[in-house]
Amino acid sequence: MNPGVSSSDRAVVRRRRWMRTEGGHEMDEWENGMRAGEIAGARWRKATASDAVNDCVEVARLGENAFAVRNSRYPEGPALIYTRREWEAFVDGASKGEFNDMPV
């Protein structure tokens, strides 16, 4: 079990697969590396600082407890799936400048 997912989360991780449930019924299933275009209903967002040739990273919320990330230059390419806690930890670190020493 992924340490970033608690028993109260609705995202269930099994062999790197995330499954959203609603009222005890399975609704959607996502897997790391799956084609981003296969994630039904995903509404991809990118930063306003991205340029006209789509050089950026896009993110989509998947239900209440999962997020997908893709490369906007390859919108049908693979997506990485993160739990809510994993995504919150990343956003928190980025907002605190913890990655500012990485060359751009």
N, C-alpha and C positions, 0 to 999 in steps of 0.2 A: 504494500500500500504506500502511496506517495505521502511523505510526511507533511506536505502542504495542504492535504485534504483532511478535514475532520469528519467525524460521523454525522455532524449536523449539515455538512455541505450536501447539495443536491447533485454535484458532479461526482460521479463514481469513477475511480481510476482502476482499470483492469488491464494489465499488460500494456500500459501506455495508451489505453483507450479511455475516452471520457464519454459518459453517457448522461444525458440530462433526463431527469424523471419529473413527472408532474402528477401528483396524486397517486403515486405508486406505479404509474404507467410509463414505460420507456417511450421517449419522444424522439430524440435525436442521438446519434452516436458520432463521435469525432475521434480521429486517430492522428497522432503526430506524423507529419510527412504526407498526409493525404492531400490530394489536389485541392487548392483553395476554391476552385470553381465548383467543387462537389459539396461545399458546405451550404446547404439550402438556407435561404433567407438571410445570409450574412450581409450586413451593411458595413462595408469597409470605409474607414476614415483615415485621412492622412493629415499631417501637419500643414498649416498654411505656409510654412517656409519651403515646402517642396517646390521643385521647378516644373516647367511645362513639359519636360520629357519624362516625367514620372519617376525621377530618381529619389525614391523615398520608401519608407517602410509604412505599411498600412496595418491597421488593427480593427478587429471586429469583435463585438461582444457576442458570446454564445450562451444564451440563457442567463441565469443569475450568477453562475459560478465558474465560467470558463471564458477564455479569450483566445482568439486566433491572430497570428501575425503572418504577413506575407510580404514579398518584395513586389512593389508596384510595377517594376519593369517586366515581371513575369506573373501576371495576375492569375494564370491557370496553373502555376507551379505549386510547389509544396507549401503547406502552412504548418507553422509550429503552434501547438495548442498548450495553453497554460491555465492552471487553476487560478481562481480569483486571488488567493493568497500569494501565489508566485507573481502574478501581475502587479498586485499592490506593492510587493517588496521591490520590484524593479522600478516602478514609477516613483516610489519614495526615494530610492537611491539616486535616480536621475534628477529629481527635484532638489536634492541636497548637494548635487554636484559631484557625486561619488565616481562618475565616469569622465569627468572633465580632463583628466590627464591622458586620455586616449586620443591619439592623433586623428584629425579629421581630414 
